[in-house]
Amino acid sequence: MKKLSIIVLASIGIFGCNMAIAANNNIEQTEAQAAPSVSVDPAKDFLSQLGLSQSDIEMLYKYHRNTVMSEFRNRDNLLFGNVVPLNNTSFMPANTIGNLEVGARYHLVNWDQQSIAEFKDTLGRVVFLMNTPEFSRDFNRSLFTVKSHSSENVLIPSSYDQLKSYVNRTAENSGNHIKAYVSNSHTKTAWGTNGLIIQIEESGINAAQVAHEMMHAVGFAHDGKYTGWNDNIPYFVQTIISMNESASDICSDGHSTCRGQTIHWGQIYDSTYNHTYRPANQEAVALLGKYFNHVS
């Protein structure tokens, strides 16, 4: 009897174990069937790697799919393509400025999460725009407006391809690592210094200033008396990105260069006010407006 009892109990144990295994298998199959399938879009992931917000990504995909795909295919050879995505080490604590000159009337503070997100998205926009066919076209077409001596320590590029080669080589020499400082002042100015160093105000994070300062951050200057003319690389690039689409007709008097007071800037993108948005089927004044200024 004892032997029989042992055999019976052993059989019951094996049977119970098999039932548990079967039950677990059923649960795993059910969970696998219930799990939603995840569709990964490499091109959208590429846009995310630039630092763009989800809303910007969806807007570019909706209105400018061809340009997105062109940049995606060329993703290993983009102007400033290796400085993004930014990581947290790019957002410098105020007390690490060391001996660097601080912007006039600047009061450096530590970055908050809102300003970090805004800077990442803005830089992502600038990088995307600098790699559009329109930017390279307008850079080449209107480069005659830039004076050869406007940046004494850097040779002015003779084409967009030369610009890209110089910028990427210089950025690589700085480890492709942007060091960004932020101020809570309200001077409406920003500062860029050799070594991919940028100082910017919390209230002034916009594509115009970021594009301008990124040019300073790789060595381009507007040497000589500071006039605000569009005859140097920082202002020239800023003009194409966020002001008039073509720098060749920027001056209201018809000249190729002019003082800041007489520049016909056009309509600057401002997401704060709805009246600056444009329907997708209308050309905007500047590239920033063309690609990021749509009514969704």
PLY file of the C-alpha trace (Angstrom):
ply
format ascii 1.0
element vertex 296
property float x
property float y
property float z
element edge 295
property int vertex1
property int vertex2
end_header
0.00 0.00 0.00
2.79 2.36 0.86
4.42 1.68 -2.50
1.14 2.29 -4.33
0.56 5.53 -2.44
3.99 6.78 -3.40
3.38 5.94 -7.08
-0.02 7.63 -7.04
1.30 10.76 -5.36
4.22 10.92 -7.75
1.86 10.65 -10.71
-0.34 13.40 -9.31
2.74 15.57 -8.83
3.91 15.06 -12.41
0.39 15.70 -13.70
0.14 18.91 -11.68
3.51 20.08 -12.91
2.47 19.46 -16.52
-0.73 21.40 -15.95
1.24 24.34 -14.51
3.61 24.34 -17.50
0.66 24.23 -19.90
-1.03 27.07 -18.03
2.11 29.19 -18.18
2.45 28.50 -21.90
-1.15 29.59 -22.42
-0.54 32.80 -20.47
2.58 33.60 -22.48
0.75 32.92 -25.76
-2.15 35.12 -24.66
0.20 37.94 -23.66
2.07 37.65 -26.96
-1.20 37.85 -28.87
-2.40 40.80 -26.79
0.85 42.81 -27.10
0.50 45.51 -29.76
2.92 45.35 -32.66
5.43 48.21 -32.56
6.20 49.80 -35.91
9.62 51.51 -35.90
10.11 54.21 -38.55
13.86 54.81 -39.07
13.27 58.20 -40.69
11.22 59.44 -37.74
13.85 58.09 -35.38
16.44 60.09 -37.36
14.42 63.28 -36.82
14.19 62.48 -33.13
17.97 62.09 -33.03
18.29 65.64 -34.35
16.51 66.75 -31.17
13.18 67.67 -32.76
9.99 67.51 -30.73
7.31 64.99 -31.62
5.04 67.73 -32.98
7.82 68.97 -35.28
8.50 65.42 -36.45
4.86 64.83 -37.34
4.63 68.19 -39.12
7.74 67.54 -41.22
6.45 64.09 -42.10
3.08 65.48 -43.11
4.26 68.40 -45.25
7.89 67.70 -46.21
8.33 63.95 -46.50
10.66 64.18 -49.52
13.11 66.47 -47.73
12.99 64.27 -44.63
13.84 61.19 -46.67
16.64 63.01 -48.52
18.28 64.04 -45.24
17.71 60.57 -43.78
19.56 58.97 -46.70
22.38 61.51 -46.27
22.38 61.30 -42.45
26.09 60.40 -42.24
27.11 63.57 -44.10
25.00 66.36 -42.63
26.24 69.82 -41.74
26.49 69.81 -37.91
25.09 66.27 -38.08
27.56 64.93 -35.53
26.83 67.47 -32.77
23.33 66.08 -32.28
21.66 64.59 -30.38
22.67 66.69 -27.40
23.12 64.92 -24.10
22.89 66.38 -20.62
26.61 67.16 -20.51
26.05 69.90 -23.10
23.99 71.97 -20.66
26.65 73.51 -18.51
26.18 74.52 -14.87
26.71 78.25 -14.37
29.69 77.72 -12.07
31.73 75.95 -14.77
32.22 79.06 -16.94
35.77 79.45 -15.57
37.83 82.16 -17.29
35.55 82.45 -20.31
34.21 85.92 -20.95
30.58 86.16 -19.91
28.11 87.96 -22.15
27.55 91.63 -21.35
24.96 92.07 -18.57
24.50 88.30 -18.48
23.63 86.50 -15.26
24.29 82.83 -15.84
21.97 80.33 -14.16
21.57 76.58 -14.28
19.41 75.08 -17.02
15.87 73.97 -16.24
14.13 71.16 -18.10
11.88 73.47 -20.13
14.82 75.48 -21.46
16.76 72.29 -22.22
13.86 70.90 -24.26
13.45 74.22 -26.07
17.15 74.45 -26.93
17.28 70.84 -28.17
14.27 71.39 -30.44
15.59 74.73 -31.72
19.02 73.31 -32.52
17.32 70.35 -34.20
15.41 72.78 -36.41
18.58 74.66 -37.30
20.45 71.48 -38.22
17.51 70.24 -40.30
17.20 73.57 -42.13
20.92 73.86 -42.83
20.72 70.56 -44.72
17.72 71.39 -46.88
18.19 71.89 -50.63
16.88 75.45 -50.26
19.59 76.38 -47.78
22.43 75.10 -49.95
20.86 76.78 -52.99
20.48 80.16 -51.28
23.91 79.94 -49.66
25.56 79.41 -53.04
23.36 81.91 -54.85
23.84 84.77 -52.40
27.36 84.15 -51.07
28.54 87.24 -52.96
27.03 89.34 -50.18
29.68 88.10 -47.72
32.94 90.07 -47.61
36.12 88.02 -47.80
37.69 89.89 -44.87
34.62 89.70 -42.60
36.21 86.90 -40.60
39.94 87.56 -40.43
40.96 84.25 -38.83
38.80 81.97 -40.98
38.77 81.61 -44.76
35.30 82.39 -46.10
34.01 79.29 -47.92
33.36 79.62 -51.62
30.44 77.17 -51.62
28.02 75.31 -49.39
30.11 72.14 -49.69
33.16 74.02 -48.41
31.09 75.40 -45.53
29.97 71.91 -44.54
33.47 70.50 -44.76
34.92 73.29 -42.62
32.13 73.24 -40.03
32.20 69.48 -39.54
35.98 69.36 -39.33
36.03 72.20 -36.79
33.24 70.63 -34.74
35.11 67.34 -34.71
38.18 69.12 -33.35
35.99 70.17 -30.41
34.76 66.63 -29.87
31.40 67.43 -31.53
30.41 68.55 -28.05
28.43 71.76 -27.62
28.85 73.55 -24.31
25.79 75.71 -23.75
25.30 78.23 -20.94
22.05 80.00 -20.16
21.27 83.38 -18.63
18.08 84.76 -17.06
18.92 88.27 -18.31
16.85 90.07 -20.95
19.38 91.77 -23.21
18.11 90.11 -26.42
21.67 89.03 -27.21
23.53 85.74 -27.43
27.19 84.77 -27.60
29.13 82.13 -29.50
32.81 81.31 -29.00
35.34 79.00 -30.62
35.09 75.47 -29.27
31.32 75.05 -29.79
30.59 77.28 -26.79
27.30 79.16 -26.69
25.73 81.53 -24.17
22.05 82.30 -24.66
19.15 83.76 -22.70
16.25 81.66 -21.48
13.89 84.16 -23.13
15.85 84.22 -26.40
16.13 80.60 -27.49
15.16 80.89 -31.15
16.46 79.63 -34.47
17.78 83.02 -35.59
20.10 83.38 -32.62
21.08 79.71 -32.41
22.02 79.63 -36.12
24.01 82.85 -35.75
25.87 81.72 -32.62
26.63 78.28 -34.04
28.58 80.05 -36.78
30.56 81.96 -34.13
31.07 78.69 -32.25
33.06 77.28 -35.19
35.13 80.42 -35.66
33.26 82.73 -38.05
33.09 86.36 -36.98
31.91 89.76 -38.10
35.25 91.51 -37.68
35.69 95.22 -37.81
33.14 97.73 -36.59
29.99 95.96 -35.44
27.24 97.16 -37.80
24.73 94.33 -38.05
25.23 94.18 -41.82
24.53 90.90 -43.63
28.04 90.81 -45.11
29.44 88.10 -42.83
28.75 84.39 -42.34
26.87 84.55 -38.99
24.35 87.15 -40.22
24.21 85.63 -43.68
23.27 82.18 -42.32
20.82 83.74 -39.87
19.21 85.59 -42.75
18.63 82.47 -44.85
17.35 80.45 -41.89
14.92 82.81 -40.28
14.61 86.07 -42.16
14.29 86.62 -45.90
14.68 83.37 -47.80
17.23 84.90 -50.16
19.89 87.26 -48.87
20.30 88.70 -52.36
17.17 90.84 -52.01
17.42 91.59 -48.32
18.00 95.33 -48.63
15.06 97.62 -49.15
17.16 99.91 -51.36
18.09 97.09 -53.74
21.74 96.79 -52.68
23.32 93.47 -51.81
24.36 94.58 -48.32
22.89 97.10 -45.94
22.80 98.17 -42.32
20.62 96.34 -39.84
18.29 99.33 -39.58
17.37 99.10 -43.27
17.25 95.31 -43.66
13.92 93.99 -44.85
13.80 91.10 -42.43
10.46 89.71 -43.45
8.25 87.83 -41.04
10.02 86.05 -38.21
8.55 82.79 -36.96
6.97 83.16 -33.53
4.99 80.25 -32.16
3.61 82.44 -29.35
1.18 84.21 -31.67
-1.16 82.26 -33.91
-1.26 84.96 -36.57
2.32 84.15 -37.56
1.41 80.61 -38.62
0.93 79.99 -42.32
-1.05 77.35 -44.18
1.14 74.58 -45.59
0.37 75.50 -49.18
1.79 79.02 -48.83
5.46 79.92 -49.17
6.82 81.55 -46.06
9.34 84.36 -46.12
12.15 82.28 -44.64
13.09 78.60 -44.44
12.05 78.44 -40.80
8.58 79.50 -41.83
8.46 77.18 -44.82
9.27 74.07 -42.81
7.97 74.80 -39.32
5.31 77.47 -39.68
2.21 75.54 -40.66
-1.31 75.40 -39.37
-1.69 71.80 -38.26
0 1
1 2
2 3
3 4
4 5
5 6
6 7
7 8
8 9
9 10
10 11
11 12
12 13
13 14
14 15
15 16
16 17
17 18
18 19
19 20
20 21
21 22
22 23
23 24
24 25
25 26
26 27
27 28
28 29
29 30
30 31
31 32
32 33
33 34
34 35
35 36
36 37
37 38
38 39
39 40
40 41
41 42
42 43
43 44
44 45
45 46
46 47
47 48
48 49
49 50
50 51
51 52
52 53
53 54
54 55
55 56
56 57
57 58
58 59
59 60
60 61
61 62
62 63
63 64
64 65
65 66
66 67
67 68
68 69
69 70
70 71
71 72
72 73
73 74
74 75
75 76
76 77
77 78
78 79
79 80
80 81
81 82
82 83
83 84
84 85
85 86
86 87
87 88
88 89
89 90
90 91
91 92
92 93
93 94
94 95
95 96
96 97
97 98
98 99
99 100
100 101
101 102
102 103
103 104
104 105
105 106
106 107
107 108
108 109
109 110
110 111
111 112
112 113
113 114
114 115
115 116
116 117
117 118
118 119
119 120
120 121
121 122
122 123
123 124
124 125
125 126
126 127
127 128
128 129
129 130
130 131
131 132
132 133
133 134
134 135
135 136
136 137
137 138
138 139
139 140
140 141
141 142
142 143
143 144
144 145
145 146
146 147
147 148
148 149
149 150
150 151
151 152
152 153
153 154
154 155
155 156
156 157
157 158
158 159
159 160
160 161
161 162
162 163
163 164
164 165
165 166
166 167
167 168
168 169
169 170
170 171
171 172
172 173
173 174
174 175
175 176
176 177
177 178
178 179
179 180
180 181
181 182
182 183
183 184
184 185
185 186
186 187
187 188
188 189
189 190
190 191
191 192
192 193
193 194
194 195
195 196
196 197
197 198
198 199
199 200
200 201
201 202
202 203
203 204
204 205
205 206
206 207
207 208
208 209
209 210
210 211
211 212
212 213
213 214
214 215
215 216
216 217
217 218
218 219
219 220
220 221
221 222
222 223
223 224
224 225
225 226
226 227
227 228
228 229
229 230
230 231
231 232
232 233
233 234
234 235
235 236
236 237
237 238
238 239
239 240
240 241
241 242
242 243
243 244
244 245
245 246
246 247
247 248
248 249
249 250
250 251
251 252
252 253
253 254
254 255
255 256
256 257
257 258
258 259
259 260
260 261
261 262
262 263
263 264
264 265
265 266
266 267
267 268
268 269
269 270
270 271
271 272
272 273
273 274
274 275
275 276
276 277
277 278
278 279
279 280
280 281
281 282
282 283
283 284
284 285
285 286
286 287
287 288
288 289
289 290
290 291
291 292
292 293
293 294
294 295
